[in-house]
Every structure is written in structure tokens, then in C-alpha cells.
Amino acid sequence: MSEPSDSPRIGVDEWVASAEGRRERSLAGRAEALYERTPAAVKLLALVVPFAVFPQLVDSDYLMQVGVDTLVFVLLALGLNVAVGWVGLLDLGFVAFFGLGAYLYAAVASEYAGRSWDGMLAIPAIAISVAVAGFLVGLPSRRLVGDYLAIVTLFFLQLWLVVLINASFTRGPNGISDLYPLQLLGREVVSLEGYYYVALAFFVVIVSFLFLLNRSRTGRAWRALREDELAAELMTMPVNRLKLMAFAVGAGIAGVAGALYAPSQGAVFPANFDILVLITVYAMVVLGGAGSLLGVTVGAVLIMAVLETLRDPSDASWVFYGVVAIGLVALMRPRWLAPAVLAATVVFGMGVHELAERARPSLVEGTTVGTARIDELVDSWVLVPEGAVGPDGLPAGALARLAYLGLVASVLALTLVRDRWLRAGLMVPVLYLAACVWENVLLAQPAVARFVLIGALLVALMAFRPQGLLGRRRVEIV
């Protein structure tokens, strides 16, 4: 006699099963199931084809250089994903391995070193050497977790930067600028397109290796270690050895990225491997979804595209307002709420602008630095003080900085509001304040705006989709 359909199933957590069932019935769940059923060769082909056709779509050396840098950072993100996404290790010294790979290339293929190794020998040797360095760095930290591991690895990164800046054999802050071009089987790679295809070939090899590694026994053990280290150890898994393997594999991939980055740039400098690079690579992993090869690749491409677009103020405003609008539409429920909030923000801004123009005209008589069409439209909507001195005798720059601090505080406060309708109402003045800060502060400082916008994007993503764009949602029971 069969059991009733509503009876508890032995060995099955009903709450987790119901959560998984709801996810599988959603559009994202069906897309994820289709992706899982797709053969590995088709997945790899779909991942590689966009990169392969990129050189045929661009006609400038600048865009080709961006393509080379993007592939290098994709490799970096894939390497970091091994430690962070698969094993759950908070490695803040990862960029040091990137720099070590670049400087090792300078040590075997530069006029300064007096050697010129072929790339078929140099790159594998560099990968192995940096992997050994990762293994050695992991030795003192194999029993550390969380914040303690982060502190130790961050100390390693700072120590590496101190050595680069002060050591004579690295030429200090001046770096090494007389690198030989990359040689492969006796032929020099002299064009950016050549470097692009070399980087693409290494990407194909590394992503294939990582895919097989993730499906292997070691990959399953890494994921088990990420979920619960104590449980993994009780199941007789060699926890310390698994951590050391993760450090070594991730460091080796970073070494390959550094060995490709150095000849494509023609020089290496300590500033190329500082904390900003670490933040950028972490942003790629978090945005795409830690643990997902496809997600990490997409996250790296998106971050690089946004950073390059924000270099030009005429394009930056389109990115800013586009990200705000798309973010609201994608994250707010029900669907009509996002257009309602945007419309309310427009009306609110018009009212504030009109009141400010009547009460104190100097608040709206300035002009924005943006030259895009959207900047011309919002110029008569946001508050832009005129001249160097604003109302109450405060410098206009000081007012802008106060507005920036107010925006940060209001966004943080907004994340604490749980009521959906109250949050939607409070979002109207916050969005208007964000537009004012963008036009007065960030647009005039693109170097700052790039990382502020990336940070805001990540904060919003973590609030509404903690697993990242393509990461898998984890069901946790507390």
C-alpha cells in the first residue's frame, strides 16, 4: 500500500524541497535547468564565440587593448573564484600572485634581465612558480578562516607591494619598462590582435580545466568544504590539503594572467597590482555570482565594460541613469511600482527645482559638466549651484560633498526599511538626491565615479540578489 501523497518523505527536508520546487518553476529556474542539461561542449562554444568575434567588430587599437585587458581580468576572476566561490576562502592577497606572474615574465623576457624565454616555456614555468608561491602562502593560513584569513592574506599583499616599491631588482616605483614581446615557438606577437587571440586560447584552456575540475571529486570536496568545514572534516576529507590546493590552483591562474598582461602592456609597475585591482576582481566575482564559471566570466566582462564606458563623461551619464532605471524595473515588485517611482521622482524633482528657483535662484543657475543629451535634459531638473560659493557662504564644492554624504547615509538607511510601500516612497527623494550628486560631484570626477557606481551597483545587488547575477541561491536553515 502506497503512502499518502501528503505524508512526510523520509530523508527529505520538506521546507528545502518546497523552496527548490518554487525555484524550478520560475523562469530563472527553468533557464538554469536548461543550462544544466546543455552539453559541456555547447556551453564552452557559447562562452567562447562572443570573444572570438569581438576582433571582427572593432576597428581601433584602443578597443582591442580593452579586449585584451578584459580577457586578462576574466582569467583573474576565474582564479579568484576557485578560492572564494568554490572553497569559501576570503583571500585578500590574490592580486599579489597576479603581480608575481607579471614580474616573473619581466625576469625571463626583458632587456633589463638580459634573457628572452619563449612563451611556451616561460608561461608554464611562471604558472608553476606562482602556484608554488600560493601553496607556500597557504601554509601558515591553512588553519585560519574568515576574518583571520583575510588579515593574513592582506598582510601578504601589502608586503608584496612594499617589496615592489622599495627593492632595487624591481626598479622600485619606476617599474620595468623594457620587456620583450611575447614569443611563441620563435615568432613574436607584435599586434594587439595577436595578444588577444593568445589570451583567448589560454582562456579556453583554463575554463575547460576548471569545468572538469569542478565536476571532479576534488571540486565536490571543495564545495562541501565551503558549506561546512567541520562537517567536511568529520567526513574524513583532508581539509588542510584541500585549502592548499585551492590556493595553489587560483595562484597559478593569476600567474598566467600576469604573464599575459606584462607583454601586452610592455611594462610592469607596482601601481598595476594595488588594492584597487583587488577590489575590481572581487566585484567581478560577486557581481557574476561566486561559484559559477559563466557568472564570473559575465561579471568580469560587465565590470570592464562599465569601467571603460565611465571614462568618457558623455557616455557615463547614459550608464548611470540607465543602470538606475534598469535596476528599479528588475528589482521592484509589483512591476508597475518601478515606473510609478520614476514618475514620482520626475514630479518631485520639478517641484524642488521650482521652489529652489523662487527661494534662492543661485541654487539652479549653474550648469552641469556633462555634454550628453540626457545631461541637457536634467540640467533644468536637478539643483546645480552657480559659481564657487553657494548659499549660506559655503563653497559649492562643500555643499556637493555634504550632499554626497547625505546620499550615502540615505541609501544605507533605505536598506533597513522592510515595508515595501514605505521604501518605495522614500526612494523618490533618494533617487533625486542621487541625480543631484551625480551631476554636481561624480560626473566631474570620472576616476572616482567609476568605483562609486560599481560599489552602488554591488550594494543594490546584494540587497536584492545576494547570490549574484548567475549564482545559485543557497537555502539555509537557521
C-alpha positions as CSV (number, residue, x, y, z in Angstrom):
1,M,0.0,0.0,0.0
2,S,1.5,3.4,-1.1
3,E,1.9,6.2,1.4
4,P,-0.4,9.3,1.1
5,S,1.0,12.0,-1.1
6,D,0.9,14.5,1.7
7,S,2.8,12.4,4.1
8,P,6.4,13.4,5.1
9,R,9.1,11.8,2.9
10,I,11.9,10.1,4.8
11,G,15.3,11.8,4.4
12,V,13.9,14.9,2.7
13,D,13.6,18.3,4.3
14,E,10.2,19.4,3.2
15,W,10.9,23.2,3.6
16,V,14.0,23.0,1.5
17,A,12.3,20.8,-1.1
18,S,9.4,23.3,-1.4
19,A,11.8,26.1,-1.9
20,E,13.7,24.2,-4.6
21,G,10.4,23.4,-6.2
22,R,9.3,27.0,-6.4
23,R,12.7,28.0,-7.8
24,E,12.4,25.3,-10.5
25,R,9.0,26.5,-11.6
26,S,10.2,30.1,-12.0
27,L,11.6,31.5,-15.3
28,A,15.1,31.7,-13.8
29,G,14.8,28.1,-12.6
30,R,13.7,26.8,-16.0
31,A,16.6,28.7,-17.6
32,E,19.0,27.2,-15.1
33,A,17.7,23.7,-15.7
34,L,18.1,24.2,-19.5
35,Y,21.7,25.4,-18.9
36,E,22.4,22.3,-16.7
37,R,21.1,20.0,-19.4
38,T,23.2,21.6,-22.2
39,P,26.3,19.6,-23.1
40,A,29.6,20.9,-21.9
41,A,31.0,21.4,-25.4
42,V,28.0,23.6,-26.3
43,K,28.4,25.6,-23.1
44,L,32.1,26.2,-23.9
45,L,31.3,27.2,-27.5
46,A,28.6,29.6,-26.4
47,L,31.1,31.2,-24.0
48,V,33.9,31.5,-26.5
49,V,32.1,32.6,-29.6
50,P,31.4,36.2,-28.4
51,F,35.0,36.6,-27.5
52,A,36.1,35.1,-30.9
53,V,34.0,37.5,-33.0
54,F,35.0,40.6,-30.9
55,P,38.1,41.5,-33.0
56,Q,35.9,41.4,-36.2
57,L,33.6,44.1,-34.7
58,V,36.1,46.6,-33.6
59,D,38.3,48.9,-35.7
60,S,40.6,50.7,-33.2
61,D,43.6,49.7,-31.1
62,Y,42.0,51.2,-28.1
63,L,39.1,48.8,-28.2
64,M,41.4,45.9,-28.9
65,Q,43.5,46.8,-25.9
66,V,40.3,46.9,-23.8
67,G,39.6,43.4,-25.2
68,V,43.0,42.1,-24.1
69,D,42.6,43.6,-20.6
70,T,39.1,42.1,-20.3
71,L,40.4,38.6,-21.1
72,V,43.2,39.1,-18.5
73,F,40.7,40.1,-15.9
74,V,38.4,37.3,-16.8
75,L,41.3,34.9,-16.0
76,L,41.9,36.7,-12.7
77,A,38.2,36.4,-11.8
78,L,38.3,32.7,-12.6
79,G,41.3,32.2,-10.5
80,L,39.8,34.1,-7.5
81,N,36.6,32.1,-7.9
82,V,38.5,28.9,-7.0
83,A,39.3,30.1,-3.5
84,V,36.3,32.4,-2.9
85,G,33.5,30.8,-4.9
86,W,34.3,27.1,-4.6
87,V,36.1,26.8,-1.2
88,G,34.8,29.9,0.6
89,L,38.3,31.3,1.5
90,L,38.5,35.1,1.9
91,D,41.8,35.6,0.1
92,L,42.7,39.3,0.1
93,G,46.2,38.7,-1.2
94,F,45.2,37.3,-4.5
95,V,46.4,40.3,-6.6
96,A,50.0,39.7,-5.3
97,F,50.0,36.5,-7.4
98,F,49.0,38.5,-10.4
99,G,51.9,40.9,-9.9
100,L,54.3,38.0,-9.2
101,G,53.4,36.5,-12.6
102,A,53.9,39.8,-14.4
103,Y,57.3,40.4,-12.7
104,L,58.5,36.9,-13.3
105,Y,57.8,37.5,-17.0
106,A,60.0,40.6,-16.7
107,A,62.6,38.4,-15.1
108,V,62.7,36.0,-18.1
109,A,61.9,38.2,-21.1
110,S,63.3,41.7,-20.8
111,E,66.3,43.7,-21.7
112,Y,66.8,44.5,-18.0
113,A,67.1,40.8,-17.2
114,G,69.1,40.0,-20.3
115,R,67.0,37.0,-21.2
116,S,64.3,36.2,-23.7
117,W,62.5,33.0,-23.0
118,D,60.0,31.6,-25.4
119,G,56.4,31.9,-24.2
120,M,55.8,28.2,-24.5
121,L,58.4,27.7,-21.8
122,A,58.0,31.0,-19.8
123,I,54.2,30.9,-19.2
124,P,54.0,27.3,-17.9
125,A,57.1,27.9,-15.7
126,I,55.6,31.1,-14.4
127,A,52.3,29.3,-13.7
128,I,54.0,26.6,-11.7
129,S,56.2,29.0,-9.8
130,V,53.3,31.2,-8.8
131,A,51.3,28.1,-7.8
132,V,54.1,27.1,-5.5
133,A,54.1,30.6,-4.1
134,G,50.3,30.2,-3.5
135,F,50.9,26.9,-1.8
136,L,53.6,28.5,0.5
137,V,51.3,31.4,1.4
138,G,48.6,29.0,2.2
139,L,50.7,27.0,4.6
140,P,50.6,29.4,7.6
141,S,46.9,30.2,6.9
142,R,45.6,26.7,6.4
143,R,44.0,26.6,9.8
144,L,42.6,30.1,9.6
145,V,39.1,31.1,8.5
146,G,37.1,34.2,7.9
147,D,38.5,37.5,9.2
148,Y,41.7,35.9,10.4
149,L,42.5,34.5,7.0
150,A,41.6,37.8,5.4
151,I,44.1,39.7,7.6
152,V,46.9,37.3,6.9
153,T,46.4,37.4,3.1
154,L,46.0,41.2,3.1
155,F,49.3,41.4,5.0
156,F,50.9,39.3,2.3
157,L,49.6,41.7,-0.4
158,Q,50.9,44.8,1.5
159,L,54.3,43.1,2.0
160,W,54.4,42.3,-1.7
161,L,53.7,46.0,-2.6
162,V,56.4,47.2,-0.2
163,V,58.9,44.9,-1.8
164,L,57.9,46.1,-5.3
165,I,58.2,49.8,-4.4
166,N,61.5,49.6,-2.4
167,A,63.5,46.7,-3.9
168,S,66.3,47.6,-6.3
169,F,65.8,44.5,-8.5
170,T,62.2,45.6,-9.3
171,R,63.3,49.2,-10.1
172,G,61.0,50.5,-7.4
173,P,58.1,52.7,-8.4
174,N,59.6,53.2,-11.9
175,G,58.9,49.6,-12.7
176,I,60.4,47.6,-15.6
177,S,59.6,49.1,-19.0
178,D,61.9,47.3,-21.5
179,L,60.0,44.0,-21.8
180,Y,60.4,41.9,-24.9
181,P,57.3,41.0,-26.9
182,L,55.8,37.6,-26.2
183,Q,57.4,34.8,-28.3
184,L,55.6,31.6,-29.2
185,L,57.6,28.9,-31.0
186,G,60.1,31.5,-32.1
187,R,57.6,34.0,-33.5
188,E,57.0,37.3,-31.8
189,V,53.5,38.6,-31.0
190,V,53.6,42.2,-32.0
191,S,50.0,43.2,-32.6
192,L,47.2,43.7,-30.1
193,E,45.0,41.3,-32.1
194,G,47.7,38.7,-31.7
195,Y,47.8,39.2,-27.9
196,Y,44.0,39.0,-27.9
197,Y,43.9,35.6,-29.5
198,V,46.7,34.3,-27.3
199,A,44.8,35.4,-24.2
200,L,41.6,33.8,-25.7
201,A,43.5,30.5,-26.2
202,F,44.6,30.5,-22.6
203,F,41.0,31.3,-21.5
204,V,39.7,28.3,-23.4
205,V,42.3,26.0,-21.8
206,I,41.8,27.3,-18.3
207,V,38.0,27.4,-18.3
208,S,37.9,23.9,-19.7
209,F,40.3,22.8,-17.0
210,L,38.2,24.5,-14.3
211,F,35.0,23.0,-15.7
212,L,36.4,19.4,-15.4
213,L,37.9,20.2,-12.0
214,N,34.6,21.4,-10.7
215,R,33.0,18.2,-11.8
216,S,35.7,16.1,-10.3
217,R,36.0,14.6,-6.8
218,T,38.2,17.5,-5.7
219,G,35.6,20.0,-6.9
220,R,32.9,18.3,-4.9
221,A,35.1,18.2,-1.9
222,W,35.8,22.0,-2.3
223,R,32.1,22.8,-2.3
224,A,31.5,20.6,0.7
225,L,34.3,22.4,2.5
226,R,32.7,25.8,1.6
227,E,29.3,24.7,3.0
228,D,30.6,23.4,6.3
229,E,34.3,22.9,7.1
230,L,33.6,21.0,10.4
231,A,31.2,18.6,8.6
232,A,33.7,18.0,5.8
233,E,36.4,17.2,8.3
234,L,34.2,14.8,10.2
235,M,33.6,13.0,6.8
236,T,37.4,12.4,6.7
237,M,38.0,15.0,4.0
238,P,41.6,16.4,4.1
239,V,40.6,19.9,4.8
240,N,44.0,21.5,5.0
241,R,45.2,19.8,1.9
242,L,42.1,21.0,0.0
243,K,42.7,24.6,1.1
244,L,46.3,24.4,0.0
245,M,45.2,23.0,-3.4
246,A,42.7,25.9,-3.8
247,F,45.4,28.5,-3.0
248,A,47.8,26.9,-5.5
249,V,45.3,26.5,-8.4
250,G,44.0,30.0,-8.0
251,A,47.5,31.5,-7.7
252,G,48.7,29.6,-10.8
253,I,45.8,31.0,-12.9
254,A,46.7,34.5,-11.6
255,G,50.3,33.9,-12.6
256,V,49.2,33.1,-16.2
257,A,47.1,36.3,-16.3
258,G,50.2,38.3,-15.1
259,A,52.4,36.6,-17.7
260,L,50.0,37.7,-20.4
261,Y,49.4,41.1,-19.0
262,A,53.1,42.1,-18.8
263,P,54.0,41.8,-22.5
264,S,50.7,43.2,-23.7
265,Q,51.4,46.3,-21.7
266,G,55.1,46.4,-22.5
267,A,55.9,47.3,-18.9
268,V,55.1,46.5,-15.3
269,F,54.7,48.9,-12.4
270,P,53.7,48.4,-8.7
271,A,50.6,50.6,-9.2
272,N,49.2,47.9,-11.6
273,F,48.8,45.5,-8.6
274,D,47.4,47.6,-5.8
275,I,44.3,47.3,-3.7
276,L,42.0,48.8,-6.4
277,V,42.7,45.9,-8.6
278,L,41.8,43.5,-5.8
279,I,38.5,45.4,-5.3
280,T,37.8,45.2,-9.0
281,V,38.4,41.5,-9.3
282,Y,36.2,40.8,-6.2
283,A,33.5,43.0,-7.7
284,M,33.6,40.8,-10.8
285,V,33.2,37.6,-8.8
286,V,30.4,39.0,-6.6
287,L,28.5,40.6,-9.5
288,G,28.5,37.5,-11.7
289,G,27.9,35.0,-8.9
290,A,30.6,33.3,-6.8
291,G,31.0,29.6,-7.8
292,S,29.7,30.0,-11.3
293,L,32.2,29.9,-14.2
294,L,29.7,31.5,-16.6
295,G,28.6,34.1,-13.9
296,V,32.2,35.1,-13.1
297,T,33.0,35.5,-16.8
298,V,29.9,37.6,-17.4
299,G,30.6,39.7,-14.2
300,A,34.2,40.4,-15.4
301,V,33.0,41.5,-18.8
302,L,30.3,43.7,-17.4
303,I,32.6,45.4,-14.9
304,M,35.3,46.1,-17.5
305,A,32.7,47.4,-19.9
306,V,31.2,49.7,-17.2
307,L,34.7,51.0,-16.1
308,E,35.7,51.8,-19.7
309,T,32.4,53.5,-20.5
310,L,32.7,55.7,-17.4
311,R,36.0,57.1,-18.7
312,D,34.0,59.3,-21.1
313,P,31.6,61.8,-19.3
314,S,29.4,61.9,-22.4
315,D,28.8,58.1,-22.1
316,A,28.9,58.0,-18.3
317,S,25.6,59.7,-17.7
318,W,23.8,57.2,-20.0
319,V,25.3,54.4,-18.0
320,F,24.3,56.0,-14.7
321,Y,20.7,56.8,-15.5
322,G,20.3,53.5,-17.5
323,V,21.6,51.4,-14.5
324,V,19.2,53.2,-12.2
325,A,16.2,52.7,-14.4
326,I,17.0,49.0,-15.2
327,G,17.8,48.3,-11.6
328,L,14.4,49.6,-10.5
329,V,12.5,47.7,-13.2
330,A,14.3,44.5,-12.5
331,L,14.2,44.5,-8.7
332,M,10.9,46.2,-7.7
333,R,7.7,44.3,-7.3
334,P,4.9,44.6,-8.4
335,R,6.0,45.5,-12.0
336,W,4.1,48.8,-12.1
337,L,5.9,50.1,-9.0
338,A,9.1,50.9,-10.7
339,P,7.5,53.2,-13.4
340,A,5.4,54.8,-10.6
341,V,8.6,55.6,-8.6
342,L,10.4,57.0,-11.6
343,A,7.4,59.2,-12.5
344,A,7.1,60.4,-8.9
345,T,10.8,61.2,-8.9
346,V,10.4,63.4,-12.0
347,V,7.5,65.2,-10.5
348,F,9.3,65.6,-7.1
349,G,12.4,67.0,-8.9
350,M,10.3,69.5,-10.9
351,G,8.7,70.7,-7.7
352,V,12.0,71.0,-5.8
353,H,13.6,72.8,-8.7
354,E,10.8,75.3,-8.9
355,L,10.8,76.0,-5.2
356,A,14.6,76.5,-5.2
357,E,14.4,78.8,-8.2
358,R,11.9,81.0,-6.4
359,A,13.5,80.9,-3.0
360,R,17.2,81.1,-3.9
361,P,18.0,81.3,-7.7
362,S,21.7,80.7,-7.2
363,L,20.9,77.0,-6.4
364,V,19.8,76.4,-10.0
365,E,21.8,78.8,-12.1
366,G,24.8,76.6,-12.5
367,T,25.4,74.2,-15.4
368,T,26.5,70.6,-15.4
369,V,29.8,69.4,-16.8
370,G,28.0,66.6,-18.8
371,T,27.7,67.0,-22.5
372,A,25.3,64.2,-23.2
373,R,21.7,64.8,-24.3
374,I,20.4,63.4,-21.0
375,D,22.6,65.9,-19.1
376,E,21.0,68.7,-21.0
377,L,17.5,67.4,-20.1
378,V,18.2,67.1,-16.4
379,D,20.0,70.4,-16.2
380,S,16.7,72.1,-15.7
381,W,15.6,69.5,-13.2
382,V,18.4,69.0,-10.7
383,L,19.9,71.5,-8.4
384,V,23.2,72.9,-9.7
385,P,24.6,75.9,-7.7
386,E,26.2,78.7,-9.5
387,G,29.8,79.8,-9.0
388,A,32.3,78.8,-6.4
389,V,30.2,80.0,-3.4
390,G,26.9,78.5,-2.6
391,P,24.1,79.7,-0.3
392,D,25.0,80.4,3.4
393,G,28.5,81.2,2.4
394,L,29.6,77.6,2.0
395,P,31.6,76.7,-1.1
396,A,29.7,74.9,-3.8
397,G,32.1,72.0,-3.5
398,A,31.4,71.7,0.2
399,L,27.7,71.6,-0.5
400,A,28.2,68.9,-3.1
401,R,30.3,66.9,-0.6
402,L,27.6,67.2,2.0
403,A,25.0,66.0,-0.5
404,Y,27.2,63.1,-1.3
405,L,27.5,62.1,2.4
406,G,23.7,62.6,2.7
407,L,23.2,60.2,-0.2
408,V,25.4,57.5,1.3
409,A,23.6,57.8,4.6
410,S,20.1,57.8,3.0
411,V,21.0,54.7,0.9
412,L,22.2,52.8,3.9
413,A,19.1,53.8,5.8
414,L,16.9,52.7,2.9
415,T,18.3,49.2,3.1
416,L,17.0,48.9,6.7
417,V,13.4,49.7,5.7
418,R,11.4,46.5,5.4
419,D,8.0,47.8,4.4
420,R,7.8,47.7,0.6
421,W,5.5,50.7,0.2
422,L,7.4,52.9,2.7
423,R,10.6,52.0,1.0
424,A,9.1,52.9,-2.4
425,G,8.0,56.3,-1.1
426,L,11.4,57.1,0.5
427,M,13.2,56.0,-2.7
428,V,11.8,59.1,-4.6
429,P,13.8,61.7,-2.7
430,V,16.8,59.4,-2.6
431,L,16.8,59.0,-6.4
432,Y,16.6,62.7,-6.8
433,L,19.4,63.3,-4.4
434,A,21.4,60.7,-6.4
435,A,20.8,62.6,-9.6
436,C,22.0,65.9,-8.0
437,V,25.1,64.2,-6.6
438,W,25.9,62.7,-10.0
439,E,25.6,66.0,-11.9
440,N,27.5,68.1,-9.3
441,V,30.2,65.7,-7.9
442,L,30.7,62.4,-9.7
443,L,30.4,63.4,-13.3
444,A,33.3,65.9,-12.9
445,Q,35.5,63.2,-11.3
446,P,35.2,60.1,-13.6
447,A,38.0,58.2,-11.8
448,V,36.0,58.4,-8.6
449,A,32.6,57.9,-10.2
450,R,33.7,54.6,-11.8
451,F,34.2,52.9,-8.4
452,V,31.4,54.7,-6.7
453,L,28.9,53.5,-9.3
454,I,30.3,49.9,-9.2
455,G,30.0,50.0,-5.4
456,A,26.4,51.2,-5.5
457,L,25.6,48.5,-8.1
458,L,27.0,45.8,-5.8
459,V,25.2,47.1,-2.8
460,A,21.9,47.1,-4.6
461,L,22.6,43.6,-6.0
462,M,23.5,42.2,-2.5
463,A,20.3,43.7,-1.1
464,F,18.0,42.1,-3.7
465,R,20.0,39.2,-5.2
466,P,22.8,38.1,-2.8
467,Q,23.9,35.2,-5.0
468,G,24.9,37.5,-7.9
469,L,23.5,37.6,-11.4
470,L,24.1,34.0,-12.3
471,G,25.0,32.5,-9.0
472,R,22.9,29.7,-7.4
473,R,20.7,30.7,-4.5
474,R,21.6,28.8,-1.3
475,V,18.8,27.6,1.0
476,E,19.9,28.0,4.6
477,I,18.0,27.0,7.8
478,V,18.8,28.9,10.9
